[in-house]
Amino acid sequence: PCSVGPRAPGGAPHPPVARPPPGGQGGAGGGSGESGAGGGSIDPKTWGRNKTRKDEALPAGTGPLQAGVAMRYLDGPTGVSMAGYGGRTDGRKTHWSNTLKGTAGFYGMQTIKVVALEVGTQRMALVKSPQMSSESYLTDAIARHLKKDHNLDFEGRVITMAGHSHHTTARYWPIPDALGNVGVDTFDAEVAETTAALYADAIAEAWSKREPAEWGHAFQDDWDPNDEVYRDRRVENNPTYGKDPRLDVIGFRRKSDGKPLATMIHFPVHGTVFGSDNDMFTEDAPGYVEHKFEEAFFAQKGVPVYGMFAQSSGGDASPAGDSLGHPPLARLERLGEAAAPKILAVYDQIQWTSETELAIRSERIEMIHERVYANRPWGEEFSNGDKTPYTWGGWQCKVPGVKAGNSMEGKPKLCADIKKLLELLKLDVPHNAVHEVYLTAARLGDLWMITMPGEPNWSIVKYAREAAAKKIWKGAPLNLMVLGYSQDHLLYLSAPDDWYMGGYEAEMSLWGPGGGVFFVDEGFSMIDAMIAGNNGPPLHEDSPTLAPVPIWSPRPREKSIAPGVVSVQPPAQVARTQTVQFAANCGDPALGSPLVEVHREDKGTFVPIPARHGWEGVHYDNSRYEMISVYDPDPPPTGNASVPERTHLWRFYWQVPADWPAGTYRMHLRCKSLGSSGDPEPILVDSSPFTVGLAEGTSLSAELSGTNLAVAMRVPGVEQSESSSKPPGKGKWISGGYRLLDRDVKHSEPALVRAPLTLEILDAQNNVVATLPAPFDPVVGKNVAQLSGAPPSGTWSIRAWISSDASPAKVTVTMPATP
């Protein structure tokens, strides 16, 4: 599995639901993504030839660091298709999807996170994107919206870093419509432009919040030796290349009080725990690394932080967490829990500084074979049997008779010629999706960064690091971070010897064995210019982008039948590990996804429960992995057309954690629907109250050693369950048994409760003779209490409950008779 699935494109697009602009460029509501060379105004004979980057003498910013952070939810909307897997056509079809199927809900909301930096006259925004990839259309559109909407000039100064989940918002990439089935769906102007505006809003907020700050960087190699978090997935290049061993951590914090702002987490892992049959948004492995790091950080340090995942050589790195066979959502939690303490350990090695330097510059360059392969020893390798080079790129390259894992070096390559493919699709050559690339180089203090416009394998990141190690700057080897899936996306990138071995990652490249090296070397060329004092211009362009800014109109928003009406209430009593279901009518998903919080009764009043990550103003809700949110409308979506009104039913599933405090709770829903005036109106709905108590079959065991009393409370394992909408084929989702109950045992086996317990010691007559705290000891793997003296004589017993229970849910174990 990877970002582009099938070996051949297919699928016909639905017609747009709004008028496309003249020339078939862009459009809304499934509108065209066709874009080429602006009506043939570009001369292919001069493209990519005799181009020289413009360098300007411009000093790096020097002085105290200013930093600000912000977060936004990328809200789909539910119904839009997901980028990541090709051929994902069988399923729900909506007026937000086109070639690929639409989504049915979400396993947590997608998050955009930004840290905006300023040093002297220089500025930069590091943007964590939840999407499958960065893409130059979005990179350009973000800068455009910053100027238009916020009067901020960040052209060339924004670095987008995509997490590469295969299950987040698609339709942002203006590839030819006929290639939408390959894995990103057709371009949709409304989706792309509203997404870019959201990124710009987050950057503008982070910029407005900047204040004196400190930063630092630390890294560790071989940090995941047992493949608990990620592993090598490419077998064709073994044993030469395994997995990228490095974890980089960059921290930002306030100077005044050391309060954390954001932590950038940099290592490779694909977001493919879920397969192409998944119908729900999820940030997959990269998102769960963030979730669990943020929670572990808050638990350990008592203050919140934004975790920002940034890819390294994710092209050939798979997610782990599956050694005990946990189902997908539990596996993702397990993977995140394995990563979090290791990331924290590297974070704690950071040396902080406020005085620093900042420089950044970007370029858009024209791509053609003779430019990529100029003066390269492998210049003739990217050619066919007649030794004719693939001038405009080639795809799915193979050598007949040579199996993957055996070198193609020195042999003529049989590739799908990109020029012929584009001409077949009646598109201009050059084309923006293939023949121009957006690259960035940046420096923060002594840390250099270069972006890779696609999916780098370990071989090409290794090439870059080895080149950096040989480059001496300020008396030391260049300290380099390679950001994968950043700024643009030209599919897979490998070192030549790796590419020659064939297989999926080699076939799914566009510029053959030299493409990755070309991008790395171009990054080093910018670094060389910056070392020489040429830190400008912020953006050099060989020529303006070939992707036009589309004209588009928003889709009509549908009215809601019976908004606020509840169709499913929670049961009056719920046991831990059981799943609560709550369902109510909201509005069109384009008005925003509903937010559902769990409220707890406290002295007759229901109050929100703080979120585990500690973010200010955020409560325990469906924005993260704790709940499942499903859109199940009536009538079901049937294609690209909207309807005037429908029942916009949402279903919410919450599996009560094994360590959840007993007490009385309710679900609190906030969403919107169109009112009689046609404007969005709020909907507030509370579920009926329900109590949480012991899971049936909860057990307690105890061991006494002197005065040390070690206790283990366990709950039965729960099998995962699924549900689907009616009629069949309109979506399916996980509806129970999805939480990680115990990372150390199989999902079906009794799970250890890792929460502080309170113990009562009872004598043979069931009189309480002592009440003791029993905190959980992670080293012992049990709750440990200290007896103040000998236990009661004769047969005695222990009664235990979770210390935070509002009304203790007790379980008892009988102890052997004592003298």
C-alpha positions, 0 to 999 in steps of 0.5 A: 500500500502507498500513496498511489495504488493501481498500476494504470489510471482509470475512472471517469469523473462526474460532471461538476455541480457548479460552472467551471471557469473558462478553458476547463481550468479548476472548478467547484463541486467536483470541477476539473483539475485539468491544467497545463501550460496556459493554453500553449503559451510555454515553448517546450523547446526552451523549457528547463534549458539555460535556467539560472537561479537568481541569488540576492545578497541578503543577511540571515536574521540575527538576534532574539527568537520570537515564536507563536503557535496555533492550531486549526481543525481541517474539517474535511468536510465529511463526504469528501474523498481521501487521498492515499490509495488508488482504486478506492472507488467502491463505497459511498458517493457524495457531492464532495467526492468524485472518482474515489469514494467519499468518507462516512465520518472520522476517527478524530479530527484532522489537525493543522499545527503551526509555529511561526518564527521571527528573527531580526528581519527574517520570518518563517512558518513551519506548518504540520499538515495532516494530509497525504502530501504537500503540493505546490498548489497548496503551498502557493495558495497558502501564501496567496491567502495570507496576502489576500486575507491577512495582509501578510507576505510569507511568499517563499517562507512557509514550509508545509510538512505533510504527515502522509496519512492515507485517510485525510482530505483529498482533491487538492492536487490539480492533476489530470482528471483521468488520473484521479483514480490513482489516489488523490481524486480529481481536483476540486477548487472549493476543497483546495481553496478553503483548505489553503485559507484554513492554513493561512488563518492558522499561520496568521494567528500564530504570527499574531501570538509571537513572543520572546522564545527559545528553541533547541534541537536534539536527535538520536539514532537507533531509537526504535531498534525493536521496530515497535514504532516503524519498520523497513517495508522495502525488500528489493533493496535489502540488505543495502538499505534498512530503515532510517534510524534517526529521530529528530526533535525540535522544541520551542518554548516561551522565554519568560517562563519556559512554557512549551509551545510546540515540539517537532517530531521528525522520523519516517512512518507511513500512515497505512495501518488502515487499508483502502477499505477504510471509509473514515478520516484518520491521521493514522500512525503520524497522528497517533504519535502526536496524540500519545506524545502530547498526553505523555508530555502533559502527564510528565511535565504538567503543561501542554504542548503541540506535537507536530509530526514531520516526515523523514524517509517515509517512502519505505517505512511502515507502521508497527504496533501489530506484534500482538495482533491488535485491531487497527485503532488499538494498534495505533494507540499501541504504536503511539504509546511505544513512541511517546516515552522515546520522544520525550527522552530525546526532548529532555536532551535539548539545549535551549537558546534564544539568540539565534539566526534564521534564513529561508529561501524557496525556488520553483524550477522547471524540470526536463531530462537534460536538466535533471541528468546533466553531468550525471554518471547515470545520464543514459539510464533513464532511456528506452531501448533506442537510448532515447531519453524520457525527456518529459519523465517516465512512470512505472519503469521496468526492464522486461525479464528483470524481476524486482530485486535484480538491478536494472542498471545498464539496461534499457527501461520500459516506462510509460512516457509522460509526454505521450500520456499527457498528449493522450489526455489532450493536455499541454506539455509541460504540465504543472504536476510533473514539470515544475517543482517547489523546493525550500532550504532553511536555517535555524541556528546551526540546523539546516533543512531541505525539503523533498517534494515527494516520498523519499526512501531511506536511500536518498535521505542517507545520500543527503546526510552523508553529503552533509557530513562531508560539508564543513561549516563553521568548523563542523559537519553540516547539521541537516534535516531532510523534510519529506512530503514537503512543499510539493509532491512528485511521488517516490524519490530514491538514490540511483542504486536503490531505484535500479532494484525496481519494485513498487517504490521505483515504479512509482517515480516520475524522474527515474534514478536521478530525480531524488539526487537532483532534488537533494543537490539542488537543496545543497546548491541553495545552502551553498548560496545561503552560506555565501550570504545570498539568503534571497530572494525569498522565492525564485521562479524559473517561470510562474506556476502552470497551475491556474487559480480557478474560478469557483462557486461554493456548493449549496448547503442542504437544510436539515430535517428535524435538527436537534432530534435525538434518535439514540440515547445511551443506556441508563447503565454502562460498564467500563469497556462497553460502548456508548452510542448516541445519535442526533440530527445536525446539519450539512457537514459543510457547516462543520463537523459536530463536537461531542463532549463527555460531561460528568456530574459533580454535586448535581451539575454536569461539567466538562472533563479536561482533555488528556493533553491539557490544551487550554479550553479543550475538553474530552471530546470526539476531536481525538481518538477517544470517540468515533463520529459517523455521518449517516444521512437519510436519504443516503448520498447517491452521487454528485448532486446535493438535495434541498434537505435531508436528515443529517443524522450523526452517530457517536460511539464512545468505548468507556476506557478500562480506567474510567472513573465510576459516576454519572455522565452525559454526552453534550453535542454542539453542531450547526444547521441552516435556519429559516433565514438560511444562515447557520444556527447552533444546535445544543443537545444533551443526552440522557444521563448514564452511570459508568460502573464495573465491567462484568468479569473484572478481577482482582489479584493480590500478593503480599510480601512483608508489608508490600501489597501488590494488587492487579485489577483486570478487565476482560478483553473486548472484540472489535465490532463494526457497523454500516449504513443502509443501503449496503455499500454506503459506508462502514465503520468500527462501532465498538471494542476499538480502544487499546485496553492493554498494550502488553497482551492480546486484545482478547485477553484480560487487560490490566488497569493502570490507574491509581487504586484505593484499597480497603482491608477487611477482616474475617467479619468484613470490618474495614480495618484500613483504607490505603492508597495504591498507586500504579507502579509501572516497573512492577506492573501492579498497584502497590500499597504499604500496610502499616502492620501485619494483615488481619489474622485468619481469612481476610479480603481486599476491596479495591476501586479506582481512586477517582471514582465518584461512586466507588465501583468495588471488586473484592479478592479473598486472601489466605488465612494468616496466623 
